[in-house]
Amino acid sequence: MEYSFHVDQPEWLPVEEKSCSEIYATTEERMALVIRFSELNVRFETGGPFAAAVFESETGRLVSVGVNQVISSKLSFAHAEVCALSLAQRRLGNFDLGARDTPAHQLVVNWAPCVMCYGAAIWSGITSLVTNSGPEMEEITGFDEGPLHPEWREQLHARGIIVREGVMREKALAVFRRYRDSGAPVYNARERSRENL
């Protein structure tokens, strides 16, 4: 019986991460990096069209990058946000990315988190989230992100997490269209029961 699990990021990711800058000063630079990694995940056919990165909020120092690995890992929780947050926590040696005496951390994601990743963002300790949102991603790809509460932004704000949206939105949507056009699988849990929703 198996008593442990881990999620490997694709072999190309650490190679690409080595070529990254140490500092990403602007929100646009940070989102451009995330979109680049989402494109690479599609191009190398190693997962869904999602990427995320954790940065020090003030300095822009890159802490970690993660990409969606649901199919390759055979683990439903291996979303880009969970991977990026987990790598950051391991690298920093702390489950709380908002702990005292540590820099504030920002999560940058190419699209709004699903219901699971929303919870992961709250529990991670980040103090800001940069993303995009709207129905377009689900309409383009067919992914089911779950019933995210309509006041998700307000709930994050109430927990001290600043949300910024609309950064490089069209470039993010272009990756979703590329994924759809590639014929890559759309994986939703209980696919057969979705007809009843």
C-alpha positions as CSV (number, residue, x, y, z in Angstrom):
1,M,0.0,0.0,0.0
2,E,1.3,3.5,-0.9
3,Y,1.7,5.9,2.0
4,S,3.2,8.9,0.2
5,F,2.7,11.0,-2.9
6,H,4.4,13.7,-4.8
7,V,3.8,15.7,-7.9
8,D,6.7,16.1,-10.3
9,Q,6.7,19.1,-12.5
10,P,7.6,18.3,-16.1
11,E,11.3,17.9,-17.0
12,W,11.4,21.0,-19.1
13,L,10.2,23.3,-16.2
14,P,13.4,23.4,-14.1
15,V,15.4,24.0,-17.4
16,E,13.2,26.9,-18.3
17,E,13.1,28.2,-14.7
18,K,16.9,28.5,-14.8
19,S,16.6,31.0,-17.7
20,C,14.2,33.2,-15.7
21,S,15.2,36.5,-14.3
22,E,15.6,36.7,-10.5
23,I,13.4,39.8,-10.3
24,Y,10.1,40.7,-12.0
25,A,9.5,44.3,-11.1
26,T,6.0,44.8,-12.6
27,T,2.8,42.9,-12.5
28,E,2.8,42.7,-16.3
29,E,6.3,41.1,-16.3
30,R,5.1,38.5,-13.7
31,M,2.0,37.7,-15.7
32,A,4.0,37.4,-18.9
33,L,6.2,34.8,-17.2
34,V,3.1,32.8,-16.1
35,I,1.5,32.9,-19.5
36,R,4.8,31.8,-21.1
37,F,4.9,28.7,-18.8
38,S,1.2,28.0,-19.6
39,E,2.1,28.1,-23.3
40,L,5.0,25.8,-22.7
41,N,2.8,23.3,-20.9
42,V,0.5,23.2,-23.9
43,R,3.4,23.1,-26.4
44,F,5.2,20.2,-24.7
45,E,1.8,18.4,-24.1
46,T,2.6,18.0,-20.4
47,G,-0.7,19.3,-18.9
48,G,-3.5,21.8,-19.0
49,P,-3.1,25.4,-20.1
50,F,-2.5,26.7,-16.7
51,A,0.5,28.1,-14.9
52,A,1.1,30.0,-11.7
53,A,4.1,31.6,-9.9
54,V,4.8,33.0,-6.5
55,F,6.8,36.2,-6.1
56,E,7.9,38.4,-3.2
57,S,5.3,41.1,-3.5
58,E,7.6,44.1,-3.0
59,T,10.8,43.0,-4.7
60,G,9.3,40.9,-7.4
61,R,11.8,38.1,-6.6
62,L,10.7,34.9,-8.2
63,V,10.1,32.1,-5.7
64,S,8.5,29.3,-7.7
65,V,6.7,28.4,-10.9
66,G,4.2,25.6,-11.2
67,V,2.2,24.2,-14.1
68,N,-0.9,22.0,-14.2
69,Q,0.0,18.3,-13.9
70,V,-3.4,16.6,-13.3
71,I,-3.1,14.0,-16.0
72,S,0.6,13.2,-15.8
73,S,0.5,12.8,-12.0
74,K,-3.0,11.2,-11.9
75,L,-3.8,13.5,-9.0
76,S,-6.8,15.7,-9.3
77,F,-5.3,18.4,-7.1
78,A,-2.2,18.9,-9.2
79,H,-3.3,22.3,-10.4
80,A,-0.8,25.0,-11.3
81,E,-1.6,27.1,-8.2
82,V,-1.2,24.1,-5.8
83,C,2.1,23.2,-7.5
84,A,3.5,26.7,-7.3
85,L,2.4,27.3,-3.8
86,S,3.7,23.9,-2.6
87,L,7.1,24.5,-4.2
88,A,7.3,28.0,-2.7
89,Q,6.5,26.6,0.8
90,R,9.1,23.9,0.4
91,R,11.7,26.3,-0.8
92,L,11.0,28.7,2.0
93,G,10.6,26.1,4.6
94,N,7.3,27.5,5.8
95,F,3.6,26.5,5.2
96,D,2.7,30.2,5.8
97,L,3.8,32.5,3.0
98,G,2.5,35.4,5.0
99,A,4.4,34.6,8.2
100,R,5.8,37.3,10.4
101,D,9.4,38.3,9.7
102,T,9.1,37.1,6.0
103,P,8.3,39.1,2.9
104,A,4.7,39.3,1.7
105,H,4.1,36.9,-1.2
106,Q,2.0,37.2,-4.3
107,L,0.4,34.5,-6.4
108,V,0.1,35.2,-10.1
109,V,-2.2,32.9,-12.2
110,N,-3.2,33.1,-15.8
111,W,-6.9,32.7,-14.9
112,A,-9.1,32.8,-11.8
113,P,-8.6,29.9,-9.4
114,C,-11.0,27.0,-9.3
115,V,-12.8,26.3,-6.1
116,M,-10.0,24.1,-4.8
117,C,-7.2,26.5,-5.7
118,Y,-9.3,29.4,-4.2
119,G,-9.1,27.6,-0.8
120,A,-5.4,26.8,-1.4
121,A,-4.7,30.5,-2.0
122,I,-6.4,31.5,1.3
123,W,-4.6,28.8,3.3
124,S,-1.2,29.5,1.8
125,G,-0.7,32.9,3.4
126,I,-0.3,34.9,0.3
127,T,-1.2,38.6,0.6
128,S,-2.1,39.3,-3.1
129,L,-3.4,37.5,-6.1
130,V,-3.0,38.6,-9.7
131,T,-5.3,36.9,-12.2
132,N,-8.0,37.1,-14.9
133,S,-11.6,36.1,-14.6
134,G,-14.8,35.6,-16.5
135,P,-16.7,32.8,-18.2
136,E,-14.5,32.8,-21.3
137,M,-12.0,30.2,-20.1
138,E,-14.7,27.6,-19.4
139,E,-16.5,28.5,-22.6
140,I,-13.4,28.1,-24.7
141,T,-12.0,24.9,-23.1
142,G,-14.8,23.1,-21.5
143,F,-13.1,22.8,-18.1
144,D,-15.3,22.9,-15.0
145,E,-13.9,25.2,-12.4
146,G,-16.7,24.5,-9.9
147,P,-19.1,26.8,-8.0
148,L,-16.9,29.7,-7.0
149,H,-18.8,32.0,-4.7
150,P,-19.9,35.2,-6.5
151,E,-18.2,37.2,-3.7
152,W,-14.9,35.5,-3.9
153,R,-13.0,38.7,-4.4
154,E,-14.6,40.3,-1.3
155,Q,-13.9,37.2,0.7
156,L,-10.2,37.3,-0.2
157,H,-10.1,41.1,0.6
158,A,-11.6,40.3,4.0
159,R,-8.7,38.0,4.6
160,G,-6.1,40.5,3.7
161,I,-5.5,39.3,0.1
162,I,-5.5,42.0,-2.5
163,V,-6.9,41.0,-5.9
164,R,-5.8,42.5,-9.2
165,E,-7.5,41.3,-12.4
166,G,-7.3,42.0,-16.1
167,V,-3.5,41.7,-16.6
168,M,-2.7,40.5,-20.2
169,R,-6.2,38.9,-20.4
170,E,-6.2,38.5,-24.2
171,K,-2.9,36.7,-24.2
172,A,-4.2,34.3,-21.5
173,L,-7.3,33.6,-23.6
174,A,-5.1,32.9,-26.6
175,V,-3.4,30.0,-24.8
176,F,-6.8,28.5,-23.9
177,R,-7.8,28.7,-27.6
178,R,-4.5,27.0,-28.6
179,Y,-5.2,24.2,-26.1
180,R,-8.7,23.7,-27.4
181,D,-7.5,23.6,-31.0
182,S,-4.8,21.1,-30.1
183,G,-7.4,18.5,-29.3
184,A,-5.8,17.9,-25.8
185,P,-8.0,16.3,-23.2
186,V,-10.4,18.2,-21.1
187,Y,-10.5,16.4,-17.7
188,N,-13.4,17.0,-15.4
189,A,-14.2,14.7,-12.5
190,R,-17.3,12.6,-12.9
191,E,-17.6,13.5,-16.6
192,R,-20.6,11.2,-17.0
193,S,-22.6,12.9,-14.3
194,R,-22.0,16.4,-15.8
195,E,-25.0,16.0,-18.1
196,N,-27.2,16.3,-15.0
197,L,-25.8,19.7,-13.9
